[in-house]
Amino acid sequence: MREMGSFPPNTDVSEVLEFYFQVCSLEMNCSQMAVMAASFANGGMCPTTNEIIFEADPVRCCLSLMLSCGLYDYSGEWAFSVGLPGKSGVGGSIFIVVPNKMGICVWSPRLDKMGNSVRGVAFAKHLISVFNW
């Protein structure tokens, strides 16, 4: 990435990578992730504490990224077949945001060939077939 000029001039790549690895090392359970998804759905306000933990602009940007690239190589199909911002993790979780409604986290560790939870994707497709968001 450095060779292709992906970083602004004078960027300390070691510092960027250190931050990236720290973020990748966060540990959350399904309930905690559901509260985080609900906070995104609520415009940045945590539904359990009513504390604003994210400003509106970063939430909007995150939701856009989640919809466009949150499920690895399946992201385009996810956008068409589910149409909700989501983020999968290789541990088997899928974090789903229904803006202005709710946040959901599902966890089932069997992954498909694209690295997403098999049951999580099936759940999201079924959910969207029942509720018209």
C-alpha positions in Angstrom: 0.0 0.0 0.0 2.9 2.3 0.7 4.5 1.6 -2.7 1.2 2.4 -4.4 0.9 5.8 -2.6 -2.2 4.8 -0.5 -1.1 6.7 2.5 -0.7 10.5 2.7 2.9 11.8 2.7 4.8 11.4 6.0 2.4 8.8 7.3 3.9 6.6 10.0 2.8 3.3 8.6 3.9 1.4 11.7 1.6 3.6 13.8 -1.3 3.0 11.4 -0.8 -0.7 11.5 -0.5 -0.7 15.3 -3.9 1.1 15.5 -5.4 -1.4 13.0 -4.2 -4.4 14.9 -5.6 -2.9 18.2 -9.0 -2.4 16.6 -8.9 -5.9 15.2 -8.2 -7.2 18.7 -11.4 -5.8 20.3 -13.4 -8.5 22.0 -17.2 -8.2 22.1 -20.0 -10.7 22.6 -23.2 -10.9 20.6 -25.2 -8.8 23.1 -22.6 -6.1 23.2 -22.5 -6.0 19.4 -26.3 -5.8 19.2 -26.2 -2.7 21.5 -23.5 -1.2 19.2 -25.7 -1.9 16.1 -28.7 -0.4 17.9 -26.5 2.7 18.6 -25.8 3.0 14.9 -29.5 2.6 14.1 -30.3 5.3 16.7 -28.0 7.9 15.0 -25.2 7.4 17.4 -27.1 7.3 20.7 -26.8 4.2 22.9 -30.3 2.9 23.5 -29.4 1.5 27.0 -27.8 4.7 28.4 -29.1 7.5 26.1 -25.5 8.6 25.8 -24.3 10.0 22.4 -21.3 7.8 21.6 -21.0 8.7 17.9 -21.7 11.9 16.0 -24.2 11.7 13.1 -21.7 12.2 10.3 -19.4 9.3 11.2 -22.5 7.1 11.7 -23.7 7.9 8.2 -20.3 7.2 6.7 -20.0 3.9 8.6 -23.4 2.8 7.5 -22.5 3.6 3.9 -19.3 1.6 4.1 -21.1 -1.3 5.8 -23.6 -1.5 3.0 -21.0 -1.2 0.3 -18.3 -3.4 1.7 -19.1 -4.9 5.1 -19.5 -8.5 4.0 -16.2 -9.1 2.1 -16.7 -10.4 -1.5 -20.4 -10.9 -0.8 -21.1 -7.2 -0.2 -22.7 -6.5 -3.5 -25.0 -9.4 -3.3 -25.8 -8.5 0.3 -26.7 -5.0 -0.8 -29.2 -6.3 -3.4 -30.6 -9.3 -1.5 -30.7 -7.8 2.0 -30.3 -4.0 1.5 -29.3 -3.2 5.1 -25.9 -2.0 6.4 -24.1 -5.0 7.8 -20.7 -6.1 8.9 -19.5 -9.7 9.2 -16.6 -11.0 11.2 -14.6 -14.2 10.7 -15.7 -15.3 14.1 -19.2 -15.9 12.7 -21.0 -12.7 13.6 -23.1 -10.5 11.4 -23.9 -7.0 12.7 -27.0 -5.6 11.0 -28.4 -2.1 11.2 -32.0 -1.2 10.4 -31.6 2.6 10.4 -34.1 4.4 12.7 -35.5 1.0 13.8 -33.0 -1.4 15.5 -29.7 -3.1 15.5 -29.1 -6.8 15.4 -26.2 -9.1 15.9 -26.4 -12.7 15.0 -23.6 -15.3 15.6 -23.2 -18.7 14.1 -19.6 -19.7 13.4 -19.9 -21.9 10.3 -18.7 -19.7 7.5 -19.4 -19.8 3.8 -16.7 -19.6 1.1 -16.7 -15.8 1.3 -16.1 -15.7 5.1 -19.6 -14.9 6.3 -21.8 -16.8 8.7 -24.0 -19.2 6.8 -26.9 -19.0 9.2 -26.4 -15.3 9.7 -26.9 -14.6 6.0 -29.9 -16.9 5.9 -31.4 -15.1 8.9 -30.9 -11.7 7.3 -32.6 -12.9 4.0 -35.5 -14.4 6.0 -35.8 -11.2 8.1 -36.0 -9.0 5.0 -38.6 -11.3 3.4 -40.9 -11.0 6.5 -40.3 -7.2 7.2 -40.3 -4.7 4.3 -37.7 -2.2 5.3 
